[in-house]
Amino acid sequence: MRPIIFSKMDFSHSSLFGYIEDLQELTIIERPVRRSLKTPEEIERLTVDEELSDIERAVYLLSSGQDIQGTSVVANLPVLMRQNPAETLRRVLPKIREVLHVAGVEMQLTAAVSFLTVLQEESVSIHTYSHSFLHIILQNLEHRDAGVSNAWLETLLAVIEALPKETVRHEILNPLVSKAQLSQTLQSRLISCKIMGKVANKFEAHIIKREVLPLVKSLCQDVEYEVRTCMCRQLEHVAQGIGTELTKTVVLPELVELARDEGSSVRLAAFETLVNLLDIQTVLPLVKSFCEKSFKADESILVSLSFHLGKLCNGLYGIFTPEQHLRFLEFYKKLSTLGLQQENGHNDNQLHLQTLEQEKKYMSVRKNCAYNFPAMIVFVDPKNFHLELYSVFFCLCHDPEVPVRYTMAISFFEVAKLLNSDVYTIHKELVALLQDESLEVLDALVGHLPEILELMTNGGENNGSESKLLSIPDLIPALTTAEQRAATSLKWRTHEKLLQKYACLPHIISSDQIYYRFLHRMLTIIVTNNVLPVQKAAARTLCVYLRYNRKQEQRHEVIQKLIEQLGQGKSYWNRLRFLDTCEFIMELFSKSFFCKYFFLPVLELTHDPVANVRMKLCCLLPKVKSTLKIPTDKHLLQQLELSIRKLLCQEKDKDVLTIVKRTVLELDRMEISVDAFQKRFYKNDLLDQEKERQEHLLLEMEQLEKEKQKNEGRSTNINDKIFEKKRRDSKTSSVLTKSINLSVSGSSSGTSAGKEEKKSKLVRSQSFSTQVLHPKYSNIDKCPNKSSATGYTSSISGMGKSCMLSFSDDSFRTHSAGNSGNAAFPSSSARNLFNSADQKNNGNKESQSRRMSM
């Protein structure tokens, strides 16, 4: 490729003039083309007198109009039948009948649809319809175009259901005898087969036996395999019409013969018909033997067999021996890995280089195995899933072809429901599908993701809490990875769907996990994403997370970020999203919550410099006003009225001003609810009261958790102190014993023991008193013997501080603390401790000096 040299381009006046001339020539050439689209003569021919009635115009267009005009008349036939059925049948329908003889494909297809619409709308009686329309349908049934013929056939089959028996017998069944003969065309015999299946359910069994079954046998033995295949697929409907006895004697022998046919399509049709006739008990042994033969030799029906295998296994379950049960199960396992490499890492010796068609067929077989997997779980019993089918489940979930994994993702919820208490065994496969490289697989899995996650975490009675907790750490990274992959792709609908389903997470994982792993991510999506549905989905999910957050500090932080980054953001797009978020807040939270945190920030947007923001705010104001309660929110109502007055007076944009005026009228008609319940607002007030009760319950739960943590920390500190005191008391007593033995020899053992007990009591009193002393007396640890006392006193003083904090917290507890019953030291005991400390404080100096002398 040569580089383009821009320096050679000539921008002189002469060259530009030459370019202009070329453009003028192009326009001169183009003008005649535009004029030649419709000549004046054609326009004259297409013009219709406006004073003509609908019937007259239709007759005129069918007589002398063009094809496109005639097609429009045929398409408008149902309307004409509703308006004036008598005149339409007398004048328009005969013209349509004449035109259809020479009409093109488009008009023929339109006529077939219009005739069917007239039948469905019941514009005329069925007798009139059969007299006027049926002959036209039968005349065009064997049109040379296959699409047109099928369209008229579908119309005829729908008409047969509505026609009376005698009309069907004389107008359709009697001519069918000649149409089904070998001397007729292939198209005629194929049409006869489909009509046979529809007519079989219309008459009694003896009429079918006498007039229909001979034709059925003849068509089943036709020389063309297309006819045999078509008739074989209609045998199911024939069997339903003639009953069980005749099916055994007439239909089953034909099916057995067709199952051995030389044409693979005929054998496939016979197999599918046998599967659909499983309700007849006599068919079961025949189906079983047929399947066993097809296992060995016939690959032509492999795809169909894999598709119906689940239905077969459950239908034949009652007559299976254990060996046959195992054989069908093993056959399913082989089909589920058909075309893949063997476990030893190389291809099977019998399988050479596979063609593209073979690979496609094998992929279809594995896809059908994935489709039938829930049925196979029922077949082997969910209790035996891990032993019999888990390896198959693993292979299908990790199949190299996307359609197979897609099918497994769709059926994953059904599998989870069937496993019930053993659902935790497929947790790794859920993680693998969430992290799948194909977004189609993720999109299929997301449909039932909330139900699947709920089963995973609360799965069964046998699944203990420990295993649930162990499964969650793997699950959360998979969920975050899935969201990030959807965010980086161009498939925003999958991303939107995923964010909507993630609103279930508060019922699955803890509030802290949501806060640190998902909540801030939702806020980032709202601020940075460019797709509006995705932003709205993230905003609603964020509001759900905020609704179930159990820590007030985190809630306040999120609310502050929403107001600062969205409500007061630099981009008007973020401010619009703030209003969307406020709508979700009003939907999910109580009125008092919205008024407390978001009412005034919303009203601040009345001064927004962008007209679109003010316009959206005006549309939101009626909902904002509905959150107010009088007289509690009287000051907020005044702020709202003041903001509306400012908008009316200062607004310069015409569109915004129009919406403001309309909003003012709507606000005037609104009635504000009061604090007490009213009959007209009873349901809404009751719902709002329930939301408010749940919000207060979350606050109380948070308070109880804090108190529980404090109590646990206090009990831990006290246990540590007791252990430390015992250890030091024993150490001190041993030191005192040694010193007394050295200084006072020959003293009695009783005296030394009494002194040791007295010294240990003094040490206990001192150590306990240092824990409850006021901080200004805490310098008691200034003793000369630093090596022995410094570490001790510092640790005690530290524990004393923690005890003082816990005791002081007790004095500020609300009424909820009384209900917990978990406090280690009530406030009265704290006072007693302080009193005892004051009483013992007087003897501290003497004990301290005595200890120092020792």
Secondary structure, DSSP 8 states (H G I E B T S, - for coil): -----GGG---SHHHHHHHHHHHHHHHHHHHHHHHTTS-HHHHHHH---TTS-HHHHHHHHHHHS-HHHHHHHHHTHHHHHHH-HHHIIIIIHHHHHHHHTT--HHHHHHHHHHHHHHHHHT-S-HHHHHHHTHHHHHHTTT-SSHHHHHHHHHHHHHHHHHS-HHHHIIIIIHHHHHHTSTTS-HHHHHHHHHHHHHHTTTS-HHHIIIIIHHHHHHHHT-SSHHHHHHHHHHHHHHHHHH-HHHIIIIIHHHHHHHHT-SSHHHHHHHHHHHHHTTTSTTHHHHHHHHHHHHHHT--TTHHHHHHHHHHHHHHSGGG--HHHHHHHHHHHHHHHTTTS--TTSS--TT--S--HHHHHHHHHHHHHHHHTHHHHHHHH-GGGHHHHTHHHHHHHHT-SSHHHHHHHHHHHHHHHHHHGGGGGGGHHHHHHHHT-S-HHHHHHHHTTHHHHHHHHHS--SSS-HHHHHHHHHHHHHHHHHHHHHHHHSS-HHHHHHHHHHGGGGGGTS-HHHHIIIIIHHHHHHHHH---HHHHHHHHHHHHHHHHH---HHHHHHHHHHIIIIIIT-SSHHHHHHHHHHHHHHHHHS-HHHHHHHTHHHHHGGGG-SSHHHHHHHHHHHHHHHHT-EETTTHHHHHHHHHHHHHHHHH---HHHHHHHHHHHHHHHH---EESS--STTHHHHHHHHHHHHHHHHHHHHHHHHHHHHHHHHHHHHHHHHHHHHHHHHHHHHHHHHHHHHHHSTT--HHHHHHHHHHHHHHHHHHHHHHHHS-GGGGGGG--S-HHHHHHHHHHHHHHHHHHHHHHHHHTT--HHHHHH---SS-HHHHHHHHHHHHHHHTTHHHHHHHHHH-
